[in-house]
Amino acid sequence: MRGKLVRALGVTALVFAGCFAVVLGVLVFGEPGVLSLGGNRVALVEVEGLIVDADRVVRELDDYGEDPSIRAIVVRIQSPGGVVGPTQEIYDAILKIRTQGKPVVASMGSVAASGGYYLAAAATRIVANPGTLTGSIGVIMQLAEIEGLLKKVGVRYEVIKSGRFKDSASFARPMTPEERAVLQTVLDDMHDQFVMAVAEGRRLGKERVRALADGRVYSGRMAKDLGLVDSLGGLDEAIRLAGELGGVPGKPRLVRPRRAWRLLDLAELVGGEAGLTWLRSAGWPGPGLPALPVLGSSKLPLYLLD
């Protein structure tokens, strides 16, 4: 019984010692993901996959934009595009940071096309890999029409509507020329917004951009020659450039997206492999136990030990 009590006290002491070490470390040395006392940090915001929701990215951009210890922001884009509305929300959030005097560097990964390029156009500088697929400046609407299939299986689709265009692009019948013209007008307006965003962001003439905005993709090297990106390089080059633009002396400290810490992570951080071995020998079964709060505030999200 006494041995179990000693082991339990040892585990508790390790938890608090680990928490204290992590908090002290990030405050002094600016470790990724948490608050730092230094002012030479560059934040990383990641945009991955289809852009269908802007909440997380906009929230991170706003937080980093208001943090005086963050001197510049790198937006890492790995996206083939997405929905117009959320894309424009992120675009506006990037512009807001720039108007506050904080530089934003767009770093293109394997693909940053269509909506992915729309975001990049808002940045202070754009860095792409030579083989990045980018461009695809355009808007598309793809609609299915299966009237023939419905007739074949004996299904008739009845519609009750309050306006003649309310069921435009219905999958149950062919689109009328008038409906096509209405939808084309909407897409043309969205395309014009895209062209204007690129023209303003890249400081190119509208007609110059329109000539490039026929939906085709470009490699990063082609895009640089066309004036759609500023330089070629990977994420490290984008971080270095962001540091220079933000006036960071030397190598900037990078703030990566936040993540929760597990108890095993803290044990490994404090004592390495020996810490993990000691923790397991003390009877800690690992993940799955109740979460313990470590630290939380409006600027420092609540981390959980699991």
C-alpha positions in Angstrom: 0.0 0.0 0.0 2.8 2.4 0.9 4.6 1.6 -2.3 1.5 2.5 -4.4 1.2 5.7 -2.5 4.8 6.6 -3.2 4.4 5.8 -6.9 1.2 8.0 -7.1 3.0 10.9 -5.4 5.8 10.4 -7.8 3.5 10.6 -10.8 1.8 13.7 -9.4 5.2 15.4 -8.9 6.2 14.5 -12.4 3.0 16.0 -13.8 3.5 19.3 -12.0 7.2 19.4 -12.7 6.6 18.8 -16.4 3.9 21.4 -16.6 6.1 24.0 -14.9 9.0 23.1 -17.2 6.9 23.4 -20.4 5.3 26.7 -19.3 8.6 28.2 -18.3 10.3 27.0 -21.5 7.7 28.4 -23.8 7.6 31.7 -22.0 11.4 32.2 -22.1 12.4 30.4 -25.3 9.3 30.9 -27.4 8.6 27.2 -28.2 6.1 26.6 -30.9 2.4 27.0 -30.1 2.3 29.0 -26.9 2.9 32.5 -25.6 6.4 33.9 -25.7 8.1 36.9 -24.0 10.2 37.5 -27.1 9.3 39.6 -30.0 11.2 37.9 -32.9 8.6 35.3 -33.8 7.0 34.3 -37.1 3.7 32.5 -37.0 2.6 29.7 -39.3 -1.0 29.4 -40.4 -1.8 26.3 -42.5 -4.5 26.1 -45.2 -4.9 22.5 -46.4 -7.4 20.7 -48.6 -10.6 22.1 -50.0 -11.5 25.5 -48.6 -15.1 25.0 -47.3 -14.9 26.7 -43.9 -12.8 29.8 -42.9 -13.4 29.9 -39.1 -10.2 28.3 -37.9 -7.9 30.0 -40.3 -9.5 33.5 -39.8 -9.3 33.0 -36.0 -5.6 32.1 -36.1 -4.9 35.0 -38.4 -6.7 37.4 -36.1 -4.9 36.1 -33.0 -1.5 36.4 -34.6 -2.3 39.7 -36.1 -3.1 41.2 -32.6 -0.1 39.5 -30.9 2.7 42.1 -30.7 5.3 39.4 -30.2 4.5 38.1 -33.7 6.4 40.1 -36.3 5.2 38.4 -39.4 3.0 35.5 -40.6 3.5 32.7 -43.1 0.4 31.2 -44.7 1.3 27.7 -45.9 -1.1 26.8 -48.7 -1.8 23.2 -49.8 -5.1 23.6 -51.5 -6.7 23.1 -55.0 -9.3 25.7 -54.2 -12.8 25.7 -52.6 -16.0 27.6 -52.0 -15.9 31.3 -52.9 -17.3 32.8 -49.7 -14.9 31.1 -47.2 -12.0 31.9 -49.5 -12.9 35.5 -49.6 -13.1 35.6 -45.8 -9.6 34.3 -45.4 -8.4 36.7 -48.2 -9.9 39.7 -46.2 -8.3 38.5 -43.0 -4.9 38.5 -44.7 -5.5 42.0 -46.0 -6.6 43.2 -42.6 -3.2 42.1 -41.1 -1.3 43.8 -43.9 -3.2 47.1 -43.2 -2.1 46.8 -39.6 1.5 46.9 -40.8 2.4 43.2 -40.3 3.8 41.4 -43.4 2.2 38.1 -44.6 4.2 35.7 -46.8 2.3 33.0 -48.7 4.2 29.7 -49.0 2.9 27.4 -51.7 3.3 23.7 -51.3 2.5 21.0 -53.9 -0.6 22.8 -55.1 -2.1 26.3 -54.5 -4.5 26.7 -57.3 -7.8 28.5 -57.9 -9.0 29.5 -54.4 -5.6 28.6 -53.0 -4.0 31.2 -55.3 -6.8 33.7 -54.4 -5.6 33.6 -50.8 -1.9 34.0 -51.9 -2.8 37.1 -53.9 -3.6 38.9 -50.6 -0.1 38.3 -49.2 2.8 40.7 -49.1 5.0 38.2 -50.9 4.4 34.8 -52.5 7.0 32.0 -52.5 6.4 28.9 -54.6 8.3 25.7 -55.3 9.4 25.5 -58.9 7.0 22.5 -59.4 4.0 23.9 -57.5 0.7 23.7 -59.4 -0.8 27.2 -59.1 -2.9 29.6 -61.1 -6.3 28.1 -62.3 -7.7 31.6 -61.9 -11.4 31.0 -62.6 -14.8 29.9 -61.3 -16.6 26.7 -62.1 -20.1 25.3 -61.4 -20.6 21.6 -62.2 -24.2 20.3 -62.2 -25.6 16.9 -62.9 -28.7 16.3 -65.1 -30.1 12.8 -64.9 -33.6 13.2 -66.5 -32.9 10.2 -68.8 -32.0 8.0 -65.9 -35.1 9.0 -64.0 -37.3 8.2 -66.9 -35.6 4.8 -67.4 -36.3 3.8 -63.8 -39.8 5.2 -63.9 -39.3 8.2 -61.6 -41.1 11.5 -62.3 -39.8 14.6 -60.4 -42.5 17.1 -59.5 -41.6 20.7 -58.5 -43.7 23.4 -56.9 -41.9 26.8 -56.8 -42.6 30.4 -56.2 -40.3 31.9 -58.8 -39.4 30.8 -62.4 -35.7 30.5 -61.6 -36.1 28.9 -58.2 -35.3 25.4 -59.5 -32.6 26.5 -61.9 -30.0 23.7 -62.5 -32.4 21.0 -61.4 -30.9 17.6 -61.9 -34.3 16.3 -63.1 -34.5 18.2 -66.3 -32.3 20.0 -68.9 -31.3 23.6 -68.1 -33.0 26.2 -70.3 -31.0 28.8 -72.2 -32.4 31.5 -70.0 -31.4 29.7 -66.8 -27.9 29.1 -68.2 -27.6 32.8 -68.9 -28.6 33.8 -65.4 -26.0 31.4 -63.8 -23.3 32.5 -66.3 -23.9 36.1 -65.2 -23.3 35.1 -61.5 -20.1 33.2 -62.4 -18.8 36.0 -64.6 -19.3 38.4 -61.6 -17.4 36.0 -59.3 -14.6 35.7 -61.9 -14.4 39.4 -62.2 -13.9 39.6 -58.4 -11.2 37.0 -58.6 -9.4 39.0 -61.4 -9.6 42.2 -59.4 -8.2 40.6 -56.3 -5.2 39.3 -58.3 -4.7 42.6 -60.1 -4.7 44.5 -56.9 -2.6 42.0 -54.9 0.0 41.5 -57.6 -0.1 45.1 -58.8 -0.8 44.0 -62.4 -3.2 45.6 -64.9 -6.7 44.1 -64.9 -6.5 43.2 -68.6 -3.1 41.5 -68.0 -4.6 39.3 -65.3 -7.6 38.6 -67.4 -5.4 37.2 -70.1 -3.9 34.8 -67.6 -7.2 34.0 -66.0 -8.6 31.4 -68.4 -8.5 28.6 -65.9 -5.2 27.1 -66.9 -2.6 26.0 -64.3 1.0 27.1 -64.1 4.1 25.6 -62.5 5.7 27.7 -59.8 8.5 28.7 -62.2 6.0 29.7 -64.9 4.1 31.7 -62.4 7.2 33.6 -61.3 8.0 34.5 -65.0 4.4 35.8 -65.3 4.5 37.9 -62.2 2.1 35.7 -60.2 4.6 34.8 -57.6 7.7 36.7 -56.2 10.3 34.0 -55.7 11.0 30.3 -55.7 11.7 28.3 -52.6 10.1 26.1 -49.9 8.7 26.8 -46.5 12.1 27.6 -44.9 12.7 30.3 -47.5 9.2 31.7 -46.8 9.9 31.8 -43.1 13.3 33.5 -43.6 11.7 36.1 -45.9 8.9 36.7 -43.4 11.5 37.4 -40.7 13.3 39.9 -42.9 10.1 41.7 -43.8 9.1 41.8 -40.1 12.5 43.1 -39.0 13.5 40.0 -37.1 17.3 40.0 -36.4 18.8 36.6 -37.2 16.8 33.4 -37.5 13.1 33.9 -36.4 11.4 31.6 -33.9 8.5 29.9 -35.5 5.1 29.6 -33.9 3.4 26.5 -35.3 -0.3 25.6 -34.9 -1.2 24.7 -31.3 -1.7 21.2 -30.2 -2.6 19.5 -26.9 0.1 17.9 -24.8 -0.3 14.4 -23.4 1.2 13.3 -20.1 3.6 10.9 -22.0 4.8 13.9 -24.1 5.6 15.8 -20.9 7.4 12.8 -19.4 9.5 12.4 -22.6 10.2 16.2 -22.7 11.3 16.3 -19.0 13.2 13.0 -18.8 13.6 11.6 -22.3 13.2 7.8 -22.7 14.1 7.4 -19.0 11.2 9.6 -18.1 8.8 7.4 -20.2 10.2 4.2 -18.6 9.9 5.6 -15.1 6.3 6.8 -15.7 5.2 3.4 -17.0 7.0 1.6 -14.2 5.1 3.8 -11.7 1.8 2.3 -13.1 0.6 5.0 -15.4 -1.5 3.3 -18.1 -1.2 6.0 -20.7 -3.9 7.7 -22.8 -7.5 7.3 -21.9 -7.5 8.6 -18.3 -9.4 11.8 -17.3 -8.0 15.0 -18.8 -6.2 17.4 -16.5 -6.2 21.1 -17.2 -2.8 22.6 -17.5 -3.1 26.3 -18.5 -5.7 28.4 -20.2 -6.5 32.0 -21.1 -8.0 34.0 -24.0 -4.6 33.9 -25.7 -3.3 30.6 -24.4 -5.9 27.8 -25.1 -6.6 25.2 -22.5 -4.2 22.3 -23.0 -5.3 18.8 -21.9 -3.3 15.9 -20.6 -4.7 12.7 -21.9 
